Amino acid sequence: MKDTQSVQIQGVHFAQVRLKDIEERTDLMQFREGLQEHHVAELVGILKQDRELDPVTLWEDPETGATVLVDGHHRLAAYRRAEWSKPIPSQVHHCDRKAARLLAMGENGKARLQFTTTERRNAAWALVCDGSTDQWFYSRAEIASAAGCKRQTRFAYCPSKPADRAKRRRHCNLMWA
């Protein structure tokens, strides 16, 4: 068994935090080599639909009282670029500096594979075509929300009226044949 030091987090709470109250210490908390501009632009597009992003992870520095960004540098950049005026969803950790840095490393070190744009569109289309029964009917708004896209621009044909569902199934079967 490895000998490890334990790190204690005294508390975590969710809050809505104003952008101007968030301090970035990239030398301390950012382990990536800068921002990926294409990702920031994609997040700005989501914000322009008046949708919030996942919460950023913050740390309350016990020495200075500052609220420091631990994880979510791309999200924070997108909120700022979009000139977001509302407070943003945040997870605020109360711990020492060591625990905060390990938290930053842990969050950024997770292996995540995101959808490509084509995969996102294909997944949305699969949900459009999955309306074989009323039990599994997805509305345009549900599909757009899950796919992270605009309701009116991603679906060639997605009727929301029950009478049109049979027509939609026939259309989907032709498209997938």
Sine and cosine of phi, psi and omega as CSV:
sin_phi,cos_phi,sin_psi,cos_psi,sin_omega,cos_omega
0.00,0.00,0.69,-0.72,-0.01,-1.00
-0.96,0.29,0.56,-0.83,0.08,-1.00
-1.00,0.03,0.92,-0.39,-0.02,-1.00
-0.84,-0.55,0.48,-0.87,0.11,-0.99
-1.00,0.01,0.65,-0.76,0.03,-1.00
-1.00,0.06,0.50,-0.86,0.02,-1.00
-0.86,-0.51,0.76,-0.65,-0.07,-1.00
-0.94,-0.35,0.77,-0.64,0.12,-0.99
-0.97,-0.23,0.86,-0.50,-0.08,-1.00
-0.96,0.29,-0.47,0.88,-0.01,-1.00
-0.04,-1.00,0.41,-0.91,0.03,-1.00
-0.67,-0.74,0.67,-0.75,0.12,-0.99
-0.58,-0.81,0.40,-0.91,0.05,-1.00
-1.00,-0.09,0.62,-0.78,-0.03,-1.00
-0.47,-0.88,0.30,-0.95,0.18,-0.98
-0.98,-0.19,0.89,-0.46,-0.12,-0.99
-0.89,-0.46,0.68,-0.73,0.03,-1.00
-0.95,0.30,0.60,-0.80,-0.01,-1.00
-0.82,0.57,-0.66,0.75,-0.07,-1.00
-0.92,0.39,-0.27,0.96,0.00,-1.00
-1.00,-0.02,-0.02,1.00,-0.04,-1.00
-0.98,-0.19,0.82,-0.57,0.00,-1.00
-0.98,-0.20,0.69,-0.72,0.07,-1.00
-0.98,-0.22,0.78,-0.63,0.11,-0.99
-0.83,-0.56,0.97,0.24,-0.11,-0.99
-0.89,0.46,-0.50,0.87,0.03,-1.00
-0.92,0.39,-0.40,0.91,-0.05,-1.00
-0.98,-0.19,-0.61,0.79,-0.17,-0.99
-0.90,-0.44,-0.16,0.99,-0.04,-1.00
-0.97,-0.26,0.93,-0.38,-0.01,-1.00
-0.99,-0.11,-0.10,0.99,0.04,-1.00
-1.00,0.08,0.28,-0.96,0.03,-1.00
-1.00,-0.08,0.96,0.27,0.05,-1.00
0.99,0.12,-0.05,-1.00,-0.03,-1.00
-1.00,-0.07,0.55,-0.84,0.12,-0.99
-1.00,-0.04,0.96,-0.29,-0.11,-0.99
-0.86,0.51,-0.60,0.80,0.00,-1.00
-0.90,0.44,-0.56,0.83,0.01,-1.00
-0.95,0.30,-0.66,0.75,0.05,-1.00
-0.87,0.49,-0.69,0.72,0.00,-1.00
-0.89,0.46,-0.64,0.77,0.04,-1.00
-0.89,0.45,-0.66,0.75,0.02,-1.00
-0.92,0.38,-0.61,0.80,0.06,-1.00
-0.87,0.49,-0.65,0.76,0.04,-1.00
-0.86,0.51,-0.64,0.77,0.05,-1.00
-0.91,0.42,-0.67,0.74,0.00,-1.00
-0.91,0.42,-0.56,0.83,0.02,-1.00
-0.91,0.40,-0.28,0.96,0.10,-0.99
-1.00,0.05,0.14,0.99,-0.01,-1.00
0.89,0.46,0.58,0.81,0.05,-1.00
-0.94,-0.35,0.59,-0.81,0.04,-1.00
-1.00,0.09,0.37,-0.93,0.07,-1.00
-1.00,-0.10,0.11,-0.99,0.09,-1.00
-0.86,0.51,0.44,-0.90,0.00,-1.00
-0.87,0.49,0.59,-0.81,0.15,-0.99
-0.99,0.13,0.36,-0.93,0.03,-1.00
-0.97,-0.23,0.81,-0.59,-0.04,-1.00
-0.86,-0.52,0.34,-0.94,0.03,-1.00
-0.76,-0.64,0.75,-0.66,0.09,-1.00
-1.00,-0.02,0.95,-0.32,-0.03,-1.00
-0.92,0.38,0.90,-0.44,-0.06,-1.00
-0.93,0.37,-0.35,0.94,0.00,-1.00
-0.99,0.17,-0.62,0.79,-0.08,-1.00
-0.92,-0.39,-0.30,0.95,-0.07,-1.00
0.99,0.15,0.01,1.00,-0.02,-1.00
-0.94,0.33,0.51,-0.86,0.10,-0.99
-0.99,-0.14,0.93,-0.36,-0.18,-0.98
-0.94,-0.35,0.69,-0.73,0.04,-1.00
-0.95,0.30,0.81,-0.58,0.03,-1.00
-0.97,-0.22,-0.73,0.68,-0.02,-1.00
-0.61,-0.79,0.68,-0.74,0.01,-1.00
0.88,-0.47,0.49,0.87,-0.03,-1.00
-0.87,0.49,-0.64,0.77,0.03,-1.00
-0.93,0.37,-0.66,0.75,0.02,-1.00
-0.90,0.44,-0.70,0.72,0.01,-1.00
-0.89,0.45,-0.67,0.74,0.04,-1.00
-0.87,0.49,-0.64,0.77,0.00,-1.00
-0.92,0.40,-0.70,0.71,0.04,-1.00
-0.85,0.52,-0.69,0.73,-0.02,-1.00
-0.93,0.37,-0.68,0.73,0.00,-1.00
-0.90,0.43,-0.57,0.82,0.01,-1.00
-0.99,0.16,-0.01,1.00,-0.02,-1.00
0.81,0.59,0.71,0.70,0.00,-1.00
-0.89,0.45,0.78,-0.62,-0.07,-1.00
-0.98,-0.19,-0.27,0.96,-0.02,-1.00
-1.00,0.03,0.40,-0.91,0.12,-0.99
-0.87,0.48,0.47,-0.88,-0.06,-1.00
-0.96,-0.29,0.48,-0.88,0.02,-1.00
-0.92,0.38,0.71,-0.70,-0.10,-1.00
-0.58,-0.81,0.50,-0.86,0.14,-0.99
-0.93,-0.37,0.91,-0.42,-0.10,-1.00
-0.97,-0.25,0.83,-0.56,-0.01,-1.00
-0.98,-0.22,0.65,-0.76,0.07,-1.00
-0.93,-0.38,0.96,-0.28,-0.07,-1.00
-0.31,-0.95,0.00,-1.00,0.04,-1.00
-0.99,0.10,0.11,-0.99,-0.05,-1.00
-0.87,0.49,-0.65,0.76,-0.01,-1.00
-0.87,0.50,-0.75,0.67,0.00,-1.00
-0.89,0.45,-0.62,0.78,-0.01,-1.00
-0.91,0.42,-0.67,0.74,0.01,-1.00
-0.92,0.39,-0.63,0.78,0.06,-1.00
-0.91,0.41,-0.59,0.81,0.07,-1.00
-0.89,0.45,-0.70,0.71,0.03,-1.00
-0.88,0.48,-0.70,0.71,0.01,-1.00
-0.90,0.44,-0.69,0.73,-0.01,-1.00
-0.89,0.45,-0.70,0.72,-0.02,-1.00
-0.92,0.39,-0.69,0.72,-0.02,-1.00
-0.98,0.22,-0.30,0.95,-0.02,-1.00
-1.00,0.02,-0.07,1.00,0.00,-1.00
-0.93,0.37,0.67,-0.74,0.05,-1.00
-0.99,0.10,0.92,-0.40,-0.01,-1.00
-0.80,-0.61,0.68,-0.73,0.07,-1.00
-0.89,-0.46,0.91,-0.42,-0.02,-1.00
-1.00,-0.05,0.36,-0.93,0.10,-1.00
-0.89,0.45,0.60,-0.80,0.25,-0.97
-0.98,0.21,0.17,-0.99,0.04,-1.00
-0.87,0.49,-0.66,0.75,0.01,-1.00
-0.90,0.43,-0.69,0.73,0.02,-1.00
-0.89,0.45,-0.63,0.78,0.02,-1.00
-0.90,0.44,-0.70,0.71,0.02,-1.00
-0.90,0.43,-0.67,0.75,0.02,-1.00
-0.90,0.43,-0.64,0.77,0.03,-1.00
-0.90,0.43,-0.66,0.75,0.04,-1.00
-0.89,0.45,-0.68,0.74,0.00,-1.00
-0.90,0.43,-0.60,0.80,0.04,-1.00
-0.87,0.49,-0.62,0.79,0.05,-1.00
-0.94,0.33,-0.59,0.81,0.06,-1.00
-0.85,0.53,-0.68,0.73,-0.08,-1.00
-0.99,0.13,-0.10,0.99,-0.07,-1.00
-1.00,0.06,0.13,0.99,-0.05,-1.00
-0.99,0.16,0.75,0.66,-0.07,-1.00
-0.96,0.28,-0.38,0.93,0.07,-1.00
-0.68,-0.73,0.31,-0.95,0.04,-1.00
-0.89,0.46,-0.46,0.89,0.00,-1.00
-0.90,0.44,-0.56,0.83,-0.07,-1.00
-0.94,-0.34,0.38,0.92,0.00,-1.00
-0.97,0.23,0.78,-0.63,0.05,-1.00
-0.95,-0.30,0.71,-0.71,0.05,-1.00
-0.98,0.19,0.28,-0.96,0.07,-1.00
-0.85,0.53,-0.69,0.73,-0.04,-1.00
-0.89,0.45,-0.65,0.76,0.01,-1.00
-0.90,0.43,-0.69,0.72,-0.02,-1.00
-0.92,0.40,-0.71,0.70,0.00,-1.00
-0.88,0.48,-0.67,0.75,0.01,-1.00
-0.90,0.43,-0.72,0.69,-0.01,-1.00
-0.91,0.40,-0.59,0.80,-0.03,-1.00
-0.99,0.12,-0.24,0.97,-0.02,-1.00
0.94,0.33,0.66,0.75,-0.03,-1.00
-0.67,-0.74,0.16,-0.99,0.02,-1.00
-0.96,0.29,0.66,-0.75,-0.07,-1.00
-0.87,0.50,-0.66,0.76,-0.14,-0.99
-1.00,0.03,-0.14,0.99,-0.13,-0.99
-0.95,-0.32,-0.21,0.98,-0.14,-0.99
-0.98,-0.19,-0.29,0.96,-0.15,-0.99
-0.88,-0.47,0.86,-0.51,0.01,-1.00
-0.91,0.41,-0.60,0.80,-0.03,-1.00
-0.46,-0.89,0.93,-0.37,0.00,-1.00
-0.54,-0.84,0.98,0.19,-0.03,-1.00
-0.93,0.36,0.58,-0.82,0.01,-1.00
-0.97,-0.25,-0.14,0.99,0.00,-1.00
-1.00,0.07,0.67,-0.74,-0.01,-1.00
-0.82,0.57,-0.58,0.81,-0.03,-1.00
-0.91,0.42,-0.42,0.91,-0.04,-1.00
-1.00,0.01,-0.08,1.00,-0.10,-1.00
-0.90,0.43,-0.65,0.76,0.02,-1.00
-0.89,0.45,-0.65,0.76,0.03,-1.00
-0.90,0.44,-0.63,0.78,0.01,-1.00
-0.90,0.44,-0.68,0.73,0.02,-1.00
-0.87,0.50,-0.69,0.72,0.03,-1.00
-0.88,0.47,-0.69,0.73,0.00,-1.00
-0.88,0.48,-0.70,0.71,-0.01,-1.00
-0.91,0.42,-0.65,0.76,0.00,-1.00
-0.88,0.47,-0.60,0.80,0.06,-1.00
-0.92,0.39,-0.65,0.76,-0.04,-1.00
-0.93,0.38,-0.53,0.85,-0.05,-1.00
-1.00,-0.06,-0.16,0.99,-0.07,-1.00
-0.94,0.35,0.00,0.00,0.00,0.00
